[in-house]
Amino acid sequence: MSDRITVDPLLCHGKPCIRGLRYPVENVLEWLASGMTTEDILADYADLEREDILAALSFPHGWLTLNDLNVWRHEIPGRCSTSPAHRQLAE
């Protein structure tokens, strides 16, 4: 995980945030998804830096591959060859 992305259980309910500021990564991604440019975000939020936006963009890849993939494999029936539902379908 980038040193620009921090997780603190006492900050924003433990959501990954930008540099310990109260900007959850998910907000930055939502702003970008809504059509805001990096320049728009930097103009609206002066305490953010271009590298923060880049870290937010790369964060989901690392987070999903390291953490959520395990949840996906073990908690969603039929999504992993080790799940009982998948084994039944294979038989």
Gaussian input, Z-matrix of N, CA and C with variables (Angstrom, degrees):
# hf/3-21g

backbone

0 1
 N
 C     1     B1
 C     2     B2     1     A1
 N     3     B3     2     A2     1     D1
 C     4     B4     3     A3     2     D2
 C     5     B5     4     A4     3     D3
 N     6     B6     5     A5     4     D4
 C     7     B7     6     A6     5     D5
 C     8     B8     7     A7     6     D6
 N     9     B9     8     A8     7     D7
 C    10    B10     9     A9     8     D8
 C    11    B11    10    A10     9     D9
 N    12    B12    11    A11    10    D10
 C    13    B13    12    A12    11    D11
 C    14    B14    13    A13    12    D12
 N    15    B15    14    A14    13    D13
 C    16    B16    15    A15    14    D14
 C    17    B17    16    A16    15    D15
 N    18    B18    17    A17    16    D16
 C    19    B19    18    A18    17    D17
 C    20    B20    19    A19    18    D18
 N    21    B21    20    A20    19    D19
 C    22    B22    21    A21    20    D20
 C    23    B23    22    A22    21    D21
 N    24    B24    23    A23    22    D22
 C    25    B25    24    A24    23    D23
 C    26    B26    25    A25    24    D24
 N    27    B27    26    A26    25    D25
 C    28    B28    27    A27    26    D26
 C    29    B29    28    A28    27    D27
 N    30    B30    29    A29    28    D28
 C    31    B31    30    A30    29    D29
 C    32    B32    31    A31    30    D30
 N    33    B33    32    A32    31    D31
 C    34    B34    33    A33    32    D32
 C    35    B35    34    A34    33    D33
 N    36    B36    35    A35    34    D34
 C    37    B37    36    A36    35    D35
 C    38    B38    37    A37    36    D36
 N    39    B39    38    A38    37    D37
 C    40    B40    39    A39    38    D38
 C    41    B41    40    A40    39    D39
 N    42    B42    41    A41    40    D40
 C    43    B43    42    A42    41    D41
 C    44    B44    43    A43    42    D42
 N    45    B45    44    A44    43    D43
 C    46    B46    45    A45    44    D44
 C    47    B47    46    A46    45    D45
 N    48    B48    47    A47    46    D46
 C    49    B49    48    A48    47    D47
 C    50    B50    49    A49    48    D48
 N    51    B51    50    A50    49    D49
 C    52    B52    51    A51    50    D50
 C    53    B53    52    A52    51    D51
 N    54    B54    53    A53    52    D52
 C    55    B55    54    A54    53    D53
 C    56    B56    55    A55    54    D54
 N    57    B57    56    A56    55    D55
 C    58    B58    57    A57    56    D56
 C    59    B59    58    A58    57    D57
 N    60    B60    59    A59    58    D58
 C    61    B61    60    A60    59    D59
 C    62    B62    61    A61    60    D60
 N    63    B63    62    A62    61    D61
 C    64    B64    63    A63    62    D62
 C    65    B65    64    A64    63    D63
 N    66    B66    65    A65    64    D64
 C    67    B67    66    A66    65    D65
 C    68    B68    67    A67    66    D66
 N    69    B69    68    A68    67    D67
 C    70    B70    69    A69    68    D68
 C    71    B71    70    A70    69    D69
 N    72    B72    71    A71    70    D70
 C    73    B73    72    A72    71    D71
 C    74    B74    73    A73    72    D72
 N    75    B75    74    A74    73    D73
 C    76    B76    75    A75    74    D74
 C    77    B77    76    A76    75    D75
 N    78    B78    77    A77    76    D76
 C    79    B79    78    A78    77    D77
 C    80    B80    79    A79    78    D78
 N    81    B81    80    A80    79    D79
 C    82    B82    81    A81    80    D80
 C    83    B83    82    A82    81    D81
 N    84    B84    83    A83    82    D82
 C    85    B85    84    A84    83    D83
 C    86    B86    85    A85    84    D84
 N    87    B87    86    A86    85    D85
 C    88    B88    87    A87    86    D86
 C    89    B89    88    A88    87    D87
 N    90    B90    89    A89    88    D88
 C    91    B91    90    A90    89    D89
 C    92    B92    91    A91    90    D90
 N    93    B93    92    A92    91    D91
 C    94    B94    93    A93    92    D92
 C    95    B95    94    A94    93    D93
 N    96    B96    95    A95    94    D94
 C    97    B97    96    A96    95    D95
 C    98    B98    97    A97    96    D96
 N    99    B99    98    A98    97    D97
 C   100   B100    99    A99    98    D98
 C   101   B101   100   A100    99    D99
 N   102   B102   101   A101   100   D100
 C   103   B103   102   A102   101   D101
 C   104   B104   103   A103   102   D102
 N   105   B105   104   A104   103   D103
 C   106   B106   105   A105   104   D104
 C   107   B107   106   A106   105   D105
 N   108   B108   107   A107   106   D106
 C   109   B109   108   A108   107   D107
 C   110   B110   109   A109   108   D108
 N   111   B111   110   A110   109   D109
 C   112   B112   111   A111   110   D110
 C   113   B113   112   A112   111   D111
 N   114   B114   113   A113   112   D112
 C   115   B115   114   A114   113   D113
 C   116   B116   115   A115   114   D114
 N   117   B117   116   A116   115   D115
 C   118   B118   117   A117   116   D116
 C   119   B119   118   A118   117   D117
 N   120   B120   119   A119   118   D118
 C   121   B121   120   A120   119   D119
 C   122   B122   121   A121   120   D120
 N   123   B123   122   A122   121   D121
 C   124   B124   123   A123   122   D122
 C   125   B125   124   A124   123   D123
 N   126   B126   125   A125   124   D124
 C   127   B127   126   A126   125   D125
 C   128   B128   127   A127   126   D126
 N   129   B129   128   A128   127   D127
 C   130   B130   129   A129   128   D128
 C   131   B131   130   A130   129   D129
 N   132   B132   131   A131   130   D130
 C   133   B133   132   A132   131   D131
 C   134   B134   133   A133   132   D132
 N   135   B135   134   A134   133   D133
 C   136   B136   135   A135   134   D134
 C   137   B137   136   A136   135   D135
 N   138   B138   137   A137   136   D136
 C   139   B139   138   A138   137   D137
 C   140   B140   139   A139   138   D138
 N   141   B141   140   A140   139   D139
 C   142   B142   141   A141   140   D140
 C   143   B143   142   A142   141   D141
 N   144   B144   143   A143   142   D142
 C   145   B145   144   A144   143   D143
 C   146   B146   145   A145   144   D144
 N   147   B147   146   A146   145   D145
 C   148   B148   147   A147   146   D146
 C   149   B149   148   A148   147   D147
 N   150   B150   149   A149   148   D148
 C   151   B151   150   A150   149   D149
 C   152   B152   151   A151   150   D150
 N   153   B153   152   A152   151   D151
 C   154   B154   153   A153   152   D152
 C   155   B155   154   A154   153   D153
 N   156   B156   155   A155   154   D154
 C   157   B157   156   A156   155   D155
 C   158   B158   157   A157   156   D156
 N   159   B159   158   A158   157   D157
 C   160   B160   159   A159   158   D158
 C   161   B161   160   A160   159   D159
 N   162   B162   161   A161   160   D160
 C   163   B163   162   A162   161   D161
 C   164   B164   163   A163   162   D162
 N   165   B165   164   A164   163   D163
 C   166   B166   165   A165   164   D164
 C   167   B167   166   A166   165   D165
 N   168   B168   167   A167   166   D166
 C   169   B169   168   A168   167   D167
 C   170   B170   169   A169   168   D168
 N   171   B171   170   A170   169   D169
 C   172   B172   171   A171   170   D170
 C   173   B173   172   A172   171   D171
 N   174   B174   173   A173   172   D172
 C   175   B175   174   A174   173   D173
 C   176   B176   175   A175   174   D174
 N   177   B177   176   A176   175   D175
 C   178   B178   177   A177   176   D176
 C   179   B179   178   A178   177   D177
 N   180   B180   179   A179   178   D178
 C   181   B181   180   A180   179   D179
 C   182   B182   181   A181   180   D180
 N   183   B183   182   A182   181   D181
 C   184   B184   183   A183   182   D182
 C   185   B185   184   A184   183   D183
 N   186   B186   185   A185   184   D184
 C   187   B187   186   A186   185   D185
 C   188   B188   187   A187   186   D186
 N   189   B189   188   A188   187   D187
 C   190   B190   189   A189   188   D188
 C   191   B191   190   A190   189   D189
 N   192   B192   191   A191   190   D190
 C   193   B193   192   A192   191   D191
 C   194   B194   193   A193   192   D192
 N   195   B195   194   A194   193   D193
 C   196   B196   195   A195   194   D194
 C   197   B197   196   A196   195   D195
 N   198   B198   197   A197   196   D196
 C   199   B199   198   A198   197   D197
 C   200   B200   199   A199   198   D198
 N   201   B201   200   A200   199   D199
 C   202   B202   201   A201   200   D200
 C   203   B203   202   A202   201   D201
 N   204   B204   203   A203   202   D202
 C   205   B205   204   A204   203   D203
 C   206   B206   205   A205   204   D204
 N   207   B207   206   A206   205   D205
 C   208   B208   207   A207   206   D206
 C   209   B209   208   A208   207   D207
 N   210   B210   209   A209   208   D208
 C   211   B211   210   A210   209   D209
 C   212   B212   211   A211   210   D210
 N   213   B213   212   A212   211   D211
 C   214   B214   213   A213   212   D212
 C   215   B215   214   A214   213   D213
 N   216   B216   215   A215   214   D214
 C   217   B217   216   A216   215   D215
 C   218   B218   217   A217   216   D216
 N   219   B219   218   A218   217   D217
 C   220   B220   219   A219   218   D218
 C   221   B221   220   A220   219   D219
 N   222   B222   221   A221   220   D220
 C   223   B223   222   A222   221   D221
 C   224   B224   223   A223   222   D222
 N   225   B225   224   A224   223   D223
 C   226   B226   225   A225   224   D224
 C   227   B227   226   A226   225   D225
 N   228   B228   227   A227   226   D226
 C   229   B229   228   A228   227   D227
 C   230   B230   229   A229   228   D228
 N   231   B231   230   A230   229   D229
 C   232   B232   231   A231   230   D230
 C   233   B233   232   A232   231   D231
 N   234   B234   233   A233   232   D232
 C   235   B235   234   A234   233   D233
 C   236   B236   235   A235   234   D234
 N   237   B237   236   A236   235   D235
 C   238   B238   237   A237   236   D236
 C   239   B239   238   A238   237   D237
 N   240   B240   239   A239   238   D238
 C   241   B241   240   A240   239   D239
 C   242   B242   241   A241   240   D240
 N   243   B243   242   A242   241   D241
 C   244   B244   243   A243   242   D242
 C   245   B245   244   A244   243   D243
 N   246   B246   245   A245   244   D244
 C   247   B247   246   A246   245   D245
 C   248   B248   247   A247   246   D246
 N   249   B249   248   A248   247   D247
 C   250   B250   249   A249   248   D248
 C   251   B251   250   A250   249   D249
 N   252   B252   251   A251   250   D250
 C   253   B253   252   A252   251   D251
 C   254   B254   253   A253   252   D252
 N   255   B255   254   A254   253   D253
 C   256   B256   255   A255   254   D254
 C   257   B257   256   A256   255   D255
 N   258   B258   257   A257   256   D256
 C   259   B259   258   A258   257   D257
 C   260   B260   259   A259   258   D258
 N   261   B261   260   A260   259   D259
 C   262   B262   261   A261   260   D260
 C   263   B263   262   A262   261   D261
 N   264   B264   263   A263   262   D262
 C   265   B265   264   A264   263   D263
 C   266   B266   265   A265   264   D264
 N   267   B267   266   A266   265   D265
 C   268   B268   267   A267   266   D266
 C   269   B269   268   A268   267   D267
 N   270   B270   269   A269   268   D268
 C   271   B271   270   A270   269   D269
 C   272   B272   271   A271   270   D270

   B1=1.4517
   B2=1.5251
   B3=1.3050
   B4=1.4540
   B5=1.5250
   B6=1.3324
   B7=1.4672
   B8=1.5191
   B9=1.3142
   B10=1.4706
   B11=1.5208
   B12=1.3074
   B13=1.4625
   B14=1.5197
   B15=1.3116
   B16=1.4619
   B17=1.5160
   B18=1.3152
   B19=1.4637
   B20=1.5181
   B21=1.3121
   B22=1.4590
   B23=1.5214
   B24=1.3333
   B25=1.4614
   B26=1.5306
   B27=1.3276
   B28=1.4654
   B29=1.5296
   B30=1.3219
   B31=1.4613
   B32=1.5218
   B33=1.3039
   B34=1.4684
   B35=1.5236
   B36=1.3242
   B37=1.4638
   B38=1.5235
   B39=1.3278
   B40=1.4540
   B41=1.5154
   B42=1.3247
   B43=1.4709
   B44=1.5241
   B45=1.3286
   B46=1.4560
   B47=1.5326
   B48=1.3292
   B49=1.4686
   B50=1.5193
   B51=1.3116
   B52=1.4566
   B53=1.5288
   B54=1.3202
   B55=1.4721
   B56=1.5221
   B57=1.2969
   B58=1.4572
   B59=1.5151
   B60=1.3141
   B61=1.4628
   B62=1.5249
   B63=1.2752
   B64=1.4690
   B65=1.5241
   B66=1.3278
   B67=1.4633
   B68=1.5255
   B69=1.3279
   B70=1.4660
   B71=1.5234
   B72=1.3170
   B73=1.4614
   B74=1.5225
   B75=1.3331
   B76=1.4639
   B77=1.5271
   B78=1.3273
   B79=1.4673
   B80=1.5210
   B81=1.3220
   B82=1.4630
   B83=1.5293
   B84=1.3227
   B85=1.4645
   B86=1.5272
   B87=1.3219
   B88=1.4702
   B89=1.5251
   B90=1.3409
   B91=1.4694
   B92=1.5217
   B93=1.3214
   B94=1.4629
   B95=1.5242
   B96=1.3227
   B97=1.4646
   B98=1.5233
   B99=1.3290
   B100=1.4652
   B101=1.5205
   B102=1.3321
   B103=1.4615
   B104=1.5162
   B105=1.3270
   B106=1.4646
   B107=1.5232
   B108=1.3078
   B109=1.4581
   B110=1.5246
   B111=1.3100
   B112=1.4696
   B113=1.5188
   B114=1.3154
   B115=1.4714
   B116=1.5294
   B117=1.3400
   B118=1.4739
   B119=1.5265
   B120=1.3208
   B121=1.4716
   B122=1.5157
   B123=1.3257
   B124=1.4660
   B125=1.5221
   B126=1.3220
   B127=1.4686
   B128=1.5278
   B129=1.3330
   B130=1.4669
   B131=1.5245
   B132=1.3186
   B133=1.4714
   B134=1.5276
   B135=1.3243
   B136=1.4656
   B137=1.5280
   B138=1.3262
   B139=1.4640
   B140=1.5284
   B141=1.3362
   B142=1.4620
   B143=1.5221
   B144=1.3330
   B145=1.4579
   B146=1.5231
   B147=1.3103
   B148=1.4638
   B149=1.5357
   B150=1.3241
   B151=1.4621
   B152=1.5312
   B153=1.3430
   B154=1.4691
   B155=1.5248
   B156=1.3174
   B157=1.4649
   B158=1.5317
   B159=1.3251
   B160=1.4633
   B161=1.5286
   B162=1.3321
   B163=1.4641
   B164=1.5255
   B165=1.3272
   B166=1.4731
   B167=1.5207
   B168=1.3223
   B169=1.4637
   B170=1.5217
   B171=1.3150
   B172=1.4616
   B173=1.5250
   B174=1.3052
   B175=1.4675
   B176=1.5239
   B177=1.3350
   B178=1.4724
   B179=1.5227
   B180=1.3092
   B181=1.4612
   B182=1.5256
   B183=1.3122
   B184=1.4631
   B185=1.5132
   B186=1.3130
   B187=1.4567
   B188=1.5273
   B189=1.3124
   B190=1.4584
   B191=1.5160
   B192=1.3027
   B193=1.4509
   B194=1.5146
   B195=1.3213
   B196=1.4552
   B197=1.5209
   B198=1.3264
   B199=1.4563
   B200=1.5188
   B201=1.2937
   B202=1.4539
   B203=1.5165
   B204=1.3099
   B205=1.4454
   B206=1.5219
   B207=1.3201
   B208=1.4594
   B209=1.5198
   B210=1.3198
   B211=1.4618
   B212=1.5170
   B213=1.3219
   B214=1.4577
   B215=1.5266
   B216=1.2935
   B217=1.4624
   B218=1.5211
   B219=1.3111
   B220=1.4517
   B221=1.5201
   B222=1.3068
   B223=1.4541
   B224=1.5196
   B225=1.3079
   B226=1.4641
   B227=1.5195
   B228=1.3398
   B229=1.4588
   B230=1.5243
   B231=1.3290
   B232=1.4486
   B233=1.5101
   B234=1.3130
   B235=1.4593
   B236=1.5253
   B237=1.3100
   B238=1.4526
   B239=1.5102
   B240=1.2901
   B241=1.4581
   B242=1.5162
   B243=1.3384
   B244=1.4516
   B245=1.5317
   B246=1.3202
   B247=1.4614
   B248=1.5283
   B249=1.3299
   B250=1.4660
   B251=1.5258
   B252=1.3376
   B253=1.4625
   B254=1.5328
   B255=1.3118
   B256=1.4597
   B257=1.5347
   B258=1.3254
   B259=1.4659
   B260=1.5144
   B261=1.3471
   B262=1.4645
   B263=1.5156
   B264=1.3309
   B265=1.4675
   B266=1.5253
   B267=1.3123
   B268=1.4628
   B269=1.5295
   B270=1.3201
   B271=1.4754
   B272=1.5036
   A1=108.03
   A2=115.78
   A3=121.69
   A4=110.38
   A5=116.52
   A6=118.99
   A7=111.31
   A8=117.47
   A9=121.68
   A10=112.04
   A11=117.45
   A12=121.69
   A13=107.46
   A14=116.24
   A15=120.81
   A16=110.07
   A17=114.68
   A18=120.96
   A19=107.08
   A20=115.75
   A21=122.63
   A22=106.79
   A23=118.09
   A24=119.84
   A25=113.85
   A26=116.91
   A27=120.39
   A28=112.61
   A29=117.41
   A30=121.17
   A31=109.43
   A32=117.04
   A33=122.83
   A34=112.08
   A35=116.10
   A36=122.64
   A37=112.82
   A38=117.03
   A39=121.19
   A40=115.09
   A41=116.78
   A42=119.70
   A43=109.25
   A44=117.88
   A45=120.52
   A46=110.08
   A47=115.84
   A48=121.66
   A49=110.55
   A50=114.30
   A51=121.62
   A52=109.28
   A53=116.79
   A54=124.94
   A55=115.00
   A56=118.11
   A57=120.10
   A58=113.90
   A59=116.61
   A60=120.75
   A61=107.63
   A62=117.32
   A63=120.29
   A64=111.63
   A65=115.25
   A66=122.43
   A67=107.86
   A68=117.32
   A69=118.16
   A70=111.03
   A71=115.62
   A72=121.84
   A73=110.02
   A74=117.16
   A75=119.86
   A76=111.61
   A77=118.29
   A78=120.22
   A79=110.85
   A80=116.49
   A81=120.15
   A82=109.49
   A83=116.65
   A84=120.41
   A85=111.18
   A86=117.30
   A87=120.63
   A88=111.02
   A89=116.66
   A90=119.24
   A91=110.11
   A92=115.68
   A93=119.82
   A94=111.11
   A95=116.93
   A96=121.17
   A97=111.59
   A98=116.36
   A99=119.72
   A100=112.78
   A101=116.34
   A102=119.54
   A103=114.84
   A104=117.56
   A105=118.90
   A106=108.77
   A107=115.68
   A108=120.10
   A109=108.53
   A110=115.58
   A111=119.75
   A112=109.86
   A113=116.39
   A114=120.51
   A115=110.84
   A116=117.38
   A117=120.73
   A118=110.47
   A119=115.77
   A120=120.52
   A121=110.12
   A122=116.56
   A123=119.95
   A124=111.50
   A125=117.42
   A126=120.56
   A127=111.10
   A128=116.98
   A129=120.95
   A130=113.05
   A131=117.13
   A132=121.95
   A133=108.18
   A134=115.44
   A135=121.87
   A136=114.14
   A137=117.59
   A138=118.48
   A139=113.19
   A140=117.56
   A141=120.61
   A142=109.67
   A143=115.00
   A144=121.84
   A145=109.13
   A146=116.44
   A147=121.85
   A148=111.26
   A149=117.43
   A150=121.80
   A151=111.53
   A152=117.12
   A153=120.65
   A154=110.24
   A155=116.18
   A156=120.93
   A157=109.56
   A158=116.34
   A159=120.23
   A160=111.16
   A161=116.86
   A162=120.26
   A163=110.63
   A164=116.95
   A165=120.56
   A166=110.30
   A167=116.93
   A168=120.26
   A169=112.41
   A170=117.57
   A171=119.70
   A172=112.36
   A173=117.17
   A174=120.78
   A175=114.22
   A176=119.98
   A177=118.87
   A178=113.42
   A179=117.50
   A180=119.61
   A181=110.65
   A182=116.99
   A183=120.38
   A184=112.41
   A185=117.02
   A186=121.20
   A187=110.90
   A188=116.96
   A189=120.65
   A190=111.72
   A191=117.02
   A192=117.98
   A193=112.00
   A194=118.47
   A195=119.82
   A196=113.70
   A197=118.41
   A198=120.28
   A199=113.83
   A200=116.89
   A201=120.51
   A202=112.91
   A203=118.21
   A204=119.91
   A205=110.51
   A206=117.16
   A207=120.13
   A208=111.05
   A209=117.35
   A210=120.67
   A211=109.20
   A212=116.83
   A213=122.28
   A214=110.29
   A215=117.10
   A216=121.15
   A217=112.66
   A218=117.24
   A219=119.95
   A220=115.29
   A221=118.65
   A222=119.23
   A223=114.32
   A224=118.73
   A225=120.51
   A226=108.31
   A227=117.69
   A228=120.81
   A229=111.70
   A230=114.76
   A231=120.15
   A232=114.51
   A233=119.29
   A234=121.72
   A235=112.57
   A236=117.20
   A237=119.89
   A238=109.12
   A239=116.99
   A240=119.96
   A241=112.32
   A242=117.93
   A243=120.00
   A244=112.54
   A245=118.07
   A246=119.23
   A247=109.79
   A248=118.01
   A249=120.72
   A250=112.68
   A251=117.18
   A252=119.91
   A253=110.43
   A254=116.46
   A255=119.90
   A256=110.98
   A257=116.30
   A258=119.44
   A259=110.87
   A260=117.11
   A261=120.22
   A262=111.19
   A263=116.50
   A264=120.21
   A265=111.15
   A266=116.73
   A267=121.02
   A268=111.98
   A269=116.75
   A270=120.16
   A271=112.89
   D1=141.61
   D2=-179.92
   D3=-63.57
   D4=147.77
   D5=175.96
   D6=-70.44
   D7=-8.48
   D8=175.47
   D9=-83.61
   D10=-15.85
   D11=179.38
   D12=-106.29
   D13=123.01
   D14=-179.01
   D15=-121.86
   D16=152.57
   D17=175.70
   D18=-127.29
   D19=119.97
   D20=-179.72
   D21=-134.38
   D22=120.12
   D23=-178.08
   D24=-59.42
   D25=-20.01
   D26=-179.65
   D27=-92.48
   D28=-1.18
   D29=-177.47
   D30=-120.09
   D31=120.73
   D32=177.83
   D33=53.04
   D34=42.43
   D35=177.02
   D36=58.17
   D37=29.80
   D38=177.37
   D39=80.16
   D40=8.18
   D41=178.45
   D42=-72.29
   D43=147.09
   D44=175.51
   D45=-60.48
   D46=129.58
   D47=-176.38
   D48=-126.54
   D49=165.11
   D50=177.08
   D51=-81.27
   D52=117.00
   D53=173.52
   D54=44.71
   D55=36.87
   D56=178.85
   D57=73.39
   D58=3.75
   D59=174.88
   D60=-81.60
   D61=170.01
   D62=-179.43
   D63=-89.69
   D64=50.26
   D65=175.34
   D66=-121.26
   D67=93.41
   D68=176.90
   D69=-60.86
   D70=144.08
   D71=177.76
   D72=-54.09
   D73=-40.14
   D74=-178.34
   D75=-60.24
   D76=-34.18
   D77=177.39
   D78=-65.20
   D79=-44.73
   D80=179.99
   D81=-60.44
   D82=-43.56
   D83=179.45
   D84=-65.23
   D85=-37.58
   D86=177.49
   D87=-66.13
   D88=-39.18
   D89=178.22
   D90=-61.68
   D91=-44.83
   D92=179.25
   D93=-64.59
   D94=-41.88
   D95=-179.92
   D96=-65.00
   D97=-28.94
   D98=-179.77
   D99=-78.04
   D100=-7.25
   D101=178.40
   D102=111.85
   D103=-5.07
   D104=177.33
   D105=-66.62
   D106=141.99
   D107=175.25
   D108=-89.84
   D109=167.57
   D110=174.85
   D111=-56.85
   D112=-41.50
   D113=-179.75
   D114=-63.24
   D115=-40.13
   D116=177.53
   D117=-59.73
   D118=-46.33
   D119=-177.91
   D120=-64.13
   D121=-45.86
   D122=-179.42
   D123=-63.81
   D124=-33.96
   D125=178.00
   D126=-70.23
   D127=-36.52
   D128=-178.21
   D129=-80.97
   D130=-27.81
   D131=-175.17
   D132=-128.28
   D133=86.32
   D134=-171.44
   D135=-62.15
   D136=-23.39
   D137=-179.03
   D138=-84.17
   D139=-2.75
   D140=174.19
   D141=-90.91
   D142=152.45
   D143=179.08
   D144=-121.03
   D145=158.80
   D146=-179.66
   D147=-52.91
   D148=-40.36
   D149=-179.88
   D150=-64.28
   D151=-28.57
   D152=176.14
   D153=-65.00
   D154=-42.17
   D155=179.92
   D156=-64.71
   D157=-43.75
   D158=178.42
   D159=-62.97
   D160=-39.42
   D161=178.00
   D162=-65.30
   D163=-39.09
   D164=178.07
   D165=-64.35
   D166=-38.57
   D167=179.07
   D168=-66.93
   D169=-35.63
   D170=-179.03
   D171=-86.62
   D172=-15.23
   D173=-176.99
   D174=-59.82
   D175=-47.57
   D176=-176.33
   D177=-56.60
   D178=-35.92
   D179=179.90
   D180=-60.21
   D181=-51.76
   D182=179.66
   D183=-65.40
   D184=-40.70
   D185=-178.64
   D186=-65.92
   D187=-46.54
   D188=-179.01
   D189=-65.60
   D190=-43.17
   D191=-176.68
   D192=-72.18
   D193=-29.68
   D194=-177.87
   D195=-91.91
   D196=-34.41
   D197=-171.85
   D198=-114.39
   D199=-60.92
   D200=-173.01
   D201=-67.13
   D202=-24.52
   D203=178.96
   D204=-61.50
   D205=-37.04
   D206=177.54
   D207=-65.94
   D208=-39.77
   D209=176.74
   D210=-64.15
   D211=-45.97
   D212=179.96
   D213=-56.77
   D214=-44.46
   D215=-177.11
   D216=-69.37
   D217=-37.57
   D218=-170.01
   D219=-101.49
   D220=-17.49
   D221=-174.61
   D222=-112.42
   D223=-9.50
   D224=-179.48
   D225=-111.88
   D226=107.77
   D227=-178.16
   D228=-56.32
   D229=140.52
   D230=176.67
   D231=82.67
   D232=-0.30
   D233=-177.24
   D234=-99.00
   D235=-2.01
   D236=-178.82
   D237=-144.52
   D238=144.94
   D239=-178.08
   D240=-63.49
   D241=-15.12
   D242=179.67
   D243=-91.75
   D244=-5.41
   D245=-179.13
   D246=-76.25
   D247=145.38
   D248=179.96
   D249=-57.70
   D250=-38.72
   D251=-179.04
   D252=-63.48
   D253=-40.48
   D254=-179.21
   D255=-68.96
   D256=-39.03
   D257=178.24
   D258=-63.36
   D259=-38.37
   D260=178.72
   D261=-64.71
   D262=-40.54
   D263=179.16
   D264=-65.58
   D265=-33.06
   D266=-177.19
   D267=-75.69
   D268=-22.68
   D269=-177.27
   D270=-79.03

